[in-house]
Amino acid sequence: MAAVKGVSLPPLPSESFTLGNGLRVRLIPLHHLQSATASFFVRVGSRYESRETNGLSHFLEHMLYRGTEAHPAAHDLNLAIERLGGTLDASTHVDFTSYDLTLPPETIAEGTTLLAEVLRQPLLSELSTEKQIIREEILEDLNEAGEQIDVDNVSRRLLYPNHPLGFSIPGPLSNLDRFDSHDLRSHHLAHYTARNSVLCVAGAFEVDEIKHAIETGFDGMPTGAPIEPTIVRAVARDRFAYVHDAGSQTEVRVSFHTPGVADPEAPTLLLLARILDDGLSTRVHRTICEERGLAYEAFAGNDSLEDCGVFDFGASVEHTKAPHLVETVLELVEALRQTAPSEDEVEKAKRRYLWDLRTVRDDPEDTADFVGGSALFGLPEELEIIATQVAEVTPDDIQRVVRRHFEPSAAHLTSVGVLDDELLAAMRGLAGA
């Protein structure tokens, strides 16, 4: 049991097994709750795509809602799920896709069987209707000239210019228009397999009942093989990207390449994010918002994948403030490069993080996300292991990580908004471009 000055973290009750087809299953019975969540995690997302297939994972996730053999229409399927007391939620990420179904304890077994039906037996029909919906989603991130204006998408394209990590998750309109049922079926057969997935059920349920539902519902899933991502072998040379988009503010990102979530430095980066941005008293909000009045809100955080990551600082500011925001971020970084955070600052960050870990067991979706997501990528599945790793981080560890990965010459700057020639020159100068 890990502790940081009185903060304890009891282990989660868990049972693990693997079906004959290779599907990894995690059961987390939490009988103090009033609901249960069945979550399915699969290695499919924009990272596993090519330029020609970019957006296919996201399109497929949408299409699984369009009906199954037993529930051939989208309305029939949604009605069946809602009659059980819940709603099926799904989300496509860069490196995985998840499906979550939260239900009362008395219907979670039936819901798990229905989830298996959705994942294994999609009709993949009504493509034209779903394409119209996704088209609207893609258009939200484009300007009138068809340029990408989502600052995070522009930032990732800058950081990974020749790699799938630089793709947007929905992909381009041209790909969406071209995709057909054969593309969807091939992608489904390649990725939605037992050995490429994890199923986790957490919350209030009867273990034997859930086991039976899982075995009958998922045993017929094809075995397949784990899908390995394309490794990042080089970082971007360009360090500045700008897209003009008329509006009252300019979006700014200052980004640094960092190691992945499995790296020994990952707990230190996690705690660094807490020191910089975890409440109104921490450095980013205090300096950028309260002291200098540059933005209404600002953030800092590490977007960590299994083999690499990106640490971002960001805010929306009045156009003329964009260079000042970047200068302030670089000052915040330089302060940590020069002086390690205090023991009290680190202790507070640890305590708040461990409190968050402790509350994971209060929500079946949080529990399933933590355990199932960790299992998918081969990470520690025990909260106490993560807590111990974080508890061992020192102020000097944090300073060393900042010095190693946050050199000013390694900063990548992204702006989406309105910058005149003078502002553009200032931003390019800050990026060394």
N, C-alpha and C positions, 0 to 999 in steps of 0.2 A: 504494500500500500504506500503510495507516494504522498509526501506531505511537504508543504512549504509554510513553516511557522503556523501550524494549526489547521491548514487546509488539507483534508484527507480525501482520498478517492477510492471508494470500494470498487472491486472488479465487477464487470457485467456477468451475469449468468449466461452461459452460452453452450451450444452443442453444434459440432461441425461434422458433416459427412459429405460424401461424394456419390452421386448416382452412378449407375453402371455406364452411362454414356459420357461421364466425365464432368457433369455439372456440379460445381461446388455449392454447397448449401450451408447457410449459417442460421441457426435458430437462437433468438434471444428472448426467452420468456420473462416478461416484466408484469407480474400479476397485480401490481399496485395501480396499473393504468386501466383506463376504461375503453381503450381502442387498441388496434393492432395494425401494423403496416407490412405489406408484402412488397418488396423492392427488388427489381431485376436490373442488373448492371451488365452492359455488354460493350466490348471494345469495338466501337464503331463511332465515327465522327470525322470532322474535316481533316484531322491529322492523317487518316488512313486513305485519303482520296488523292486523285491526280487533278490537274487542271481541267481535264475532260469530265471527271466525275464529281468535281466540287459541288456540294449542295445535295448530293444524292442521299447521304445519311440523314440529313434533316428532312428531306422530302419523304423518305421511307418512314421516319418516325411519325409524321403526320398521317401517312397512308394506313398505318396500323389501326387508326381510329375509324377507318372507312368500312369496317365490317369483317366478319369471319364466316366460315362455312355454316356455323349454327346460328349466327346473327348477321344475316347478309347485308343489312343496311346500317349506316352510321347511327341512325336513330335507334334501331333495335339494340345495337351494342351499348350505346350510352344509357338507354333505358334499363337494360339488364344490370348494368353496374350501379346505377343510381338507386334501383330498387333494393340493392343490398345495403345501401346507406352511405355510399361514398362516391368519389369521382376519381377516374384514372388520370393521373398527372404524368407527363413525360417531358423530358428535356434533353436536347442534343447539345453536347459539349464538344470541345476540341478533340478530346481523346477518349470519350465514352458517351454512352447514352443511357439514361435511367428511366424506369417506369415505376411509379409509386401508387399503391392502392391502399388507402387507409379506411378501415371498416370497424364496426362493432365486433366484439369477440365472437358473437354467435354466427356471424356471416363471413369471417375471415377465411375459413377453409373453402367455402364455395367461391369466394372472391379469388383465392389463389388458383383454383381450377380455371376460372374464367380468364385470369391473367395469362395462364399458359395457353389458352385458346387464342387469345389476341396475338401472342408472340409467335406461336407455331403455325397458325392456320389463317393468316390474313388473305382476304380476297384480292387486295390491291386493285380495286375498281374505283370508278368515279374519279379518274385522274384529272380530268379537265376542271372539275369543280375545285379540287384541292389546289391545283396549280394557280387558280385565280386568287385563292386565299394567301398562298405563299408569295405570290407576286406582290400583293399589297404589303406584306411584311418586308420584302426586299426593298420596295420603293421608299419605305420609311427612312432608309439609310442612304438614299441617293438624292443629289440635287437635280435641278432641271436639266443639266447637261449630262446626267447619267453618271456623275462622279461619286465615288464613295465618300460620305461625309461623317460616318460614325468614327469618332476620333480613335476609339480603341481598335477598330478594324484597320484604320490607316496606320496606327502605331505598329501593329503586328506585321503589316506588310513591309514597313520600314525595317523592323528588327529581323524578319525572316524573308528576305526578298525572293529567294529561290527555293523555298521549302513549303510544304503544306501548312506549317504553323502560321504562315502568312496569309492563308486563305480566310475568307469569312465563312461562318458556319452555314448560312443559307445559300451561299454561292451566287454566281451571276445569273441574270435573267436569261441569257442565251442558253445556259445549261438547263435551266428549269424548263424552258420551252422545248428542248430537244429530248428530255428524258421520257422513256416509255415504260410500259409494264415489264418488258424484258429486262431493262436496266434495274428496275426495282427488285424483281425476282432474283436476279443474279447477285445483287448486293445482299439481299436477305439470306440467301443460301450460303454465302461466303462468311457472313459475320454473325448471324443469329444462330450460333451453334453452342453446344453444351460446354465445350472446353474453352470457349471464348467468352464465357459469361459466369456470373455469380448471382444466386438468389438468396436473399436475406429476409427473414420474417422476424419482426420484433414487436413486443407488446403483450397484451393479454390474449392468450390462446392456449388450447390444449395441444400438447406436443404430439401425441399419437395421431390426433385428427389432422393436424397440419402435415405431418410426415406422409400420411396416406394421400392427402390431396396433392402433395408435391410429387410423390412417386407415380401416381396415376396421370397427373397432368403434364409433367415434364420428362418422363422417362422416354417418350418417343421423339424428343428433340434430337436432331442429328448430332453426332459427336463432333465433327469438325476439328479445327486446330486453332490454337491461340494466334491472333493476328499481331504481328510485331510492327511497331512504328518505324518510320524512316528516321534514322538518327540525324541529329543536327551536327554537321561536321565543320561548319564555318559560320561566322557571324557577319552581320552587315557591315559594309564599308561606309556607306552613306549614314549620316547621323542626324539629318534634318529632313522633315517632310511637312509640306504645307498644302492645304486645300482651301480655296476661297469658298466661303459660304456666308451669304449675307444674313445678318442677324445683329442682335444687340450685344452679344458676347463672343469671345473667342475661347474655344476649348483648347487646353494645353495639357500635354503629357510629357513628363521627364522620366525616362525609362533606362534601366540598367539590366544587363544579362546577369542571371544568378544560377546557381546549381539547382538540381531537381529535388523533389520531395524525398527521395531515397538517400540523398547525400548526407554525410555526417554534419554538414553545416545547416541542414534544414531547420532543426530546432532553434538555432541561433537567429536565422532569418525570420522565423515565426515570431520570436520574441522582439526582434528589431521592429517589426511591423507594429507590435503592440506599444512599444515605447514611442514610436512616431505618431501613431494614430489609433488610440483606443480611449475615446472619451474627450471631453472638451478641455481637459487639463493637459493633454499631451502636446508634443512639440508642434505638429503640423497645424492643428487648429489654433493653438495659442499664438504662434508666430504669424501665420498667414492671415488668419481671420481677425483675431482679437487685437493684436498689436499693430499690424500694418494695414488692416482693412482692405486687403487685396481681393478677397472673395467672400461670398456668403458661406460657402462650405468648401472644404478641400479634403483630400484623402491621400493615404499612402498604404501600399500593401503589396504582398508577394503573390504573383500568379504562378504557382508551382506545378509543373508536370513531373513525370517520373524521372526524366533524365535532364531536364533543364527548367529554367524559370525566368520570369521577368518581374523586377520590382519597379512599380509605377508610383509616381507622384502625379496628382492631377487636380484640376479645378477649372471652372468657367469664370472668366474675368472680362471686364471691359477691355476692348481691343488694345488700348494704349498701355494697359498694365501687364500684358503678356511677358515682355522681357523682365519686368520687375518680379513677376512670379517665379520665372526660371532662376533668376539671381537669388531669390530667397530660398528656393529649394536647394540650390547648390551650397548656400551658406549653411543650411541645416545639415547637409551631408558633411561639409567640411568641419563643422563643430564636433561631430562624432568621430571624424577621422583624427582630429587633434586631441580630443578629450573623451575618455570612456564615460558612459552614463554612470550616474551615481548608484550606489547600492540600493538606496531607497527607491529610485526610479525603476530599477530592474525588479526589485521585490514586489512593487505594486503591479507591474506588468505580469509577473508570474502568477500572483494571487488572482488577478482578474481572469487570466487564461484558465487557471485551474478551476475557478468557479464555473466558467463556461463548460469545461469538460464534465464537471459534476452534474450539470443540468441536462446533459445528453440523455440520461436515463429517464428524464421527465417527458420526453417526446419520442414516440416510436419511430417517427420519420427521421429524426436526428440520429437515433441509435442505428437504424438500418442504413442510413447514408454513411455513417462513420465505419461500421463494421463491414458492410458490403463493398463500399468503395475501397477500403483498405485491402480486402481480400482480392479484389480484381487486379490490383497492382502489386500484390505481394508485400504489402507494408504491414507493420505491427497492427494487430486488431484489438489489442488490449489498451484501454484508456490509461492504465497505470504505467505502461511502458512509455507512452508519449509524455505523460506528466513527469516521469522521472527524467527523461531526456531534457525537457524544458527546465526542470528544477536545477539541473546541473550547469546550465549556461551561466557564465560570469560576465561582468561588465567588460573585462578584457577580451572575452570571446567576441562580444558584439563589436568592439572597436576593430578587432582584427578582420572580421568579415566586411565591415564597411571599408576599411583600407584596401582589402583585396579586390572587391567587386564594384566599388562605387567611386572610382577615380573620375574626376571631371572629364577627362578625355574619353571616357567610356560612356558618357551620357548620350542618349538618343532623344531628340526633341521632336514632338509632333504638335502641329497647330491646325485647327480647323476653325475658320472664322474670317475676319477682315483685318489684314495687316497691310499697311501702306509700305512704300519702298523703304522708308526709314526704319520702321518696325521690323520688316523682313531682314534688313541688314543687321539689325541688333540681334535678332534671333539666330541668324546664321553665324554671327560672330560667337555667340554663346555656345553654339554647337561645334565651333571650329570648322565650319563649312565654308 
